[in-house]
Structures are given as structure tokens and as C-alpha cells.
Amino acid sequence: MLVGPTILWFALFLLAPLVVILYYSFLTYTSFNVEFTFTLAAWEAVFQPTIYSVFASSLLIGVVVTVLTLVVGYPLAYYMRFYMSQNGGILLLLFLVIPFWTSAVIRTIGWYPILGRTGVVNKLLISWGLIDAPLGFLLFSPFSQTVGYIAAFVVFMASPIYISLAQIDEDLLDASETLRGNPLDTFRHVTLPLSMPGVIIGVIFVFVLSIGDFTVPQFLSGGTGTITTLIYLSVNNGLNYPDAAALSITLLIIIFSIVYLLTRYVDITDIAQN
């Protein structure tokens, strides 16, 4: 009786839509039309070399963004935990969340006046005499795409890490100091292992969001193809729902496989047991 509503909710709004998408992936596509005749044409298209390259590019972007976000997010969470009061850390997290009160499109386009050829960054560099001409790679490039991802997803990395760090018993840190452990040893053998559930949750959040995001690559990548843009173009340019469905299911399988492998090595439920 207690789990029934939850199971019903997931069945109706998660499993049922996935079944419909899987069903559409086996239908026949004709010009701007879908015929209810079963075929494997959409799945055969998934295994073409061009699609392979797009998947590889999307996964590479996801890995790079996740690593860079971890590099930024972990020190941020560490600073909030050990160098700020509890209320101060929560307040800083709130400031990281506030930008999400606006549209993702507005947040993404907001990088134009910052990174553009006539933007703030180029004007400052020219006024300081560091460059003679505006830098074109700052916008519509892998650089701007990465910056957009990090700005959008750093909160999803820092928050779970901060929660893990906040749950570390101070007595363990004191015990390490009593046993003559220096700050680096304490971090390596106490702080980092105990914060790994938060790290893995942050990695899952950022990786899934980055390879599934559409807004950032659409407005900041300068035309670099990702699997999400390919799915969008399949529907928008030709109403090719079978191809889009096959690509979506493939992406979902890849995401679930990676999440499964990550949770095999670290028990993320520890973050909820403390």
C-alpha cells in the first residue's frame, strides 16, 4: 500500500513513455510521415560510422565537462565546509542555485556579451594591452561550450560533495591529527574517501546532464554536433521519429550502463545513511 502510488507514478510517467519511444524506434519512416510497419531501419542507422563519431564526441564532452566541473566543484565544496560557517555555506549554495530561477536559454545567451568579439573579456584584454585583436575562439567554440557547461552544472557537483563533507565526523579529523597525520594525509585517507559518495553523485549528475543537454551546444558550440542536437534535428527537420527514438534509447542505455558501473564501486546510499 505504501509503495503502490510510487510504483504507479513511475509506471505511468517513466516506463510507459519509454515503451512508446521504443515502439516508435521499430516503425517505418517515409517522407515526413511514420508508417506503423515494423522495421529495423532506424536501428541500422544508429550503427553507421557517422553516428558512432557523434556518440564518441558527446561522451568525450561529457567526460571532459565532468572532470573540469569536479576540479572546480570539489574545492568550492571543501571551502564551504571547512572555511565557512554552516549558514554561510548554505547561503553560498543558494547563490549558485539562484541563476536557475531564470530560463536556461537566457542563461546561455548571457555569455554572448561576455565572450563575444566585442564582449567584456575581449575589451578588458585589449584595454590592458594583452592582445591587439579580439579573440575569436572565446565564443562559438569548444571553449565557450565547456564554459557554459561548467557554469550551468557546477552546483550539481558542489552540492552533493558539500553534503558528504558536512557529514564527516569531526572526531575522525581530530584522530588523524592526534596520530600525527598532516593535512595532506588527513585529506587523502579520511576526507576524500568519506566524501566519495558525494563525488560519485555529482559525477553522475553532471555527466548525465552534459551529454543530454541541448541548450548549451545549440547556442555556444558553434555547430559542433552532439547526440542531443542530432535527435533534435531528426524530429525538427523531417519528423523522423523512428530515428530520434532509436538514438534516444541508445543514449539512455549508455547512460544507465555508465551509472551502473559507477555505483558498483561506490555505495552512494551512504550519503543518506549519515
N, C-alpha and C positions, 0 to 999 in steps of 0.2 A: 504493500500500500504506500509506503514511503518513497520507494524508488520508481513507482509506476509513472507518476507525472513526468519525471526526468526522462525516463526511457521513451515515453510517448513524444515528448518535445524533440528529442534527438531523432527519433524515427521519422517524424513529420517534416522537420526543418533541416535535417542533415542527411540522413540516409535516403529519404525519398528523392530529394533533388539530385543526389549523386547517382541514383539509379536511373533517373530520367536522362542525365548527361551521358551516362554510359550507354543507354539505349540509343541516343542520338548518334553516338560515335560509330554505330554499325549501320546507319542509314545511308541511302544513296543521294549524292548531291548532283543536281543539274543546275543550269544557269539560274541563279537567284531563286532556287527552289530546292526543297528537300522531299524526296520520294521515300515512302515507307516500304522500301525494299532493302533487305539486309545485304550488306556487302562489307568487305574488309578494306575498301579503297582508302578510307580515312586513316586506318592504322598502318597501311602500307606507306602512306605519305609521311608518317611520323618517323619512319626509319630511313628516310632519304638523307644523304650526306649534308645537305644544306641545313636541315632541321637539327642534325647532330651538332653542327657548329654553333647554332643558336643556343641549344641547350647547354653546350660546353661554356659558351660565353656568359650565359645567365648564371650558371653555377660558379664560374670564376669570379664574377662580380659579387655574388653573394658571399663567397669566402673572403674576398678582399675587404668588402664593407664590414663583415662581421669582425675580422681581425682588427681593423682600424678603429671600429667602434669600441671594441674591448680595450684597446690601448688608451682610448680617451675615457671610456666609462669607468674602468676599474679605479684609476687614480682619483677620479671625481667622487666615486662612492667611498673610497678609502678616506679621502679628506673629510667628507661629510660625517663619517662615523667616528674618526679618531681626533679630528681637529675642530669640530663644531659641536655645539650643544645639540641635543635631540630635536628641540624645536627649530633650531637653525637648519639642521639637515632636512627636516620635513619641509621647511619654508623654501629651501633651495630646490628640492624636488618639485614643489608646487610651481616655481618659476619655469622649470623645464616642461611642465605639463600645460601651462597657460597657452603656448602657441597652438596647441591642438584644439583650442576653442574656436579657431578660425578654419577656413576651408584649406584642404591640402593643396589645392590649385593656387590659392593666394599665397600660401607659404612658399611654394616652389617658385612661382613667378617673382616673388620678392627678391630672389637672388639676381635678377636682371640688372637692377640699378646698383648692385654691389659688385658683381663680377664682370659686367659688360665693358666694352672698349671705352665707353665714356662713364664707367661706373666709379664708385668710391675708391676701390682698391687701385685701379689704374691711375686715377687722378692723384692719389696720395704718393704713389711710387714716382710719378713724373715730377710732382712738386718737390719731392725730396731729392731729385736728381739721380735716382737709382736706375731709371730706364729713360730712353729717349722717345720711344713709341709705345702705344698701348699694347699690352699682352693679349693676344687673341685666344690663347688656349684656356683662359680662365672661365670662359663661358662656351656652352655647346660643345663639350668635350668630356672625355672620361674624368677629368679633374673636377669639373662642375657637377657631374653626375655623382661622383663619390662624396663631394662636399654636401650635396643635397641629401644623400642617404644618411650621412653621419649626423647632420643637423636634425633630421627627422626621427632617427631611431636611437640616438644616444640615451634617451630617457628609458627606453625599453631594456637597455643593457645596464644602466646605472641603478635602476630601481631594485631589481631582484638581488643584485650584488650588495647593495646597501642593506637590504633586509637580512641577508645572510650574515653580513658583518655585524649588524646590530644584535644578532642573536648569540654572538660569541661570548662565552662566559669570561668576564674579566679575570677571574681566578686562574684561568689557563694561561693568560698572558703574564700574570704575576709569577706563576710557577716557572714559566720559561725564563723569566728574568732571574728568579731565585737560583735556577740551575745554570746560571752564567751564560744564558743564551743571548747573543747580541741581537739588535733589532732585525738584522737580515735573517738570522737563523729562526727567530720567532715568526717572521713572516713566512718563510719557506716551510716550516714544519708545523705551524699552528694556524696562523691566519689564513693562508692560501688554501690548505686542504679543507678547512671548515667553511670556506666561502665558495667552494666548488659547486654546490647545488645552485646557488645564485648565478654563478658564471654560466653553467650549462643552460639554465632557464633563459638567461639573457642571450646566449648564443642562439638558442632555438628561436626566440622571438625575432631577433634581428635577421637571422638567415632567412627565415620563412617570409618575413615582411619584405626584405630586399629583393628576393628573386620573384616575389609575387606582386611587387609594386608596379603600378602603371604610370603614375603621375610624374615621378622624377625622370625616368628615361624618356618620356614623351616630351617634356619641356626643357630638359637640361642636357640630354645625351648628345644632341647634335645629329641624330639619325642612327645611332648605334642600335642594332636590333637585339631585343630580348624576347624571351618566350612570351611574356605578357603582351608586348606590342604585337607579336605575331598572332596571338589569339584575338586581339582586338581587330587587327586588320582582316583576319579571316571572316569575322562577322560584319564589320563595318563596310568593307569594300565589295563583298559578294554574298553576304548572308550565308556563308559556308559553315553552317552549324555542325555538321559531322566532323570536319577538320578541327574546328575550335574545341569540340567536345573531346576528341581523341588527344589533342595536345594538353587539355586541362587535366584529364585523367592521368596522363603520363607524368605531368608535373606533380600531381598530387601523390602518385606512387613514389616518386623520387623524394619528395619532402617527408613522407611517412617513413621511408627507409632510413633517411639520414637522422631523423628524430629518434627512431628506434635504436640505431647504433649509438647515438649519444647517451641515451638513457640506460643503455646496457652497462656503461662504465661508471656512471654516477647516479646515485639514487636521489632524484630531485624531490622526492617526498620528504626528505629530511628537513627541508625548509619550512614545512608545515607542521612538523612534529615538535619544534622547539618553542 
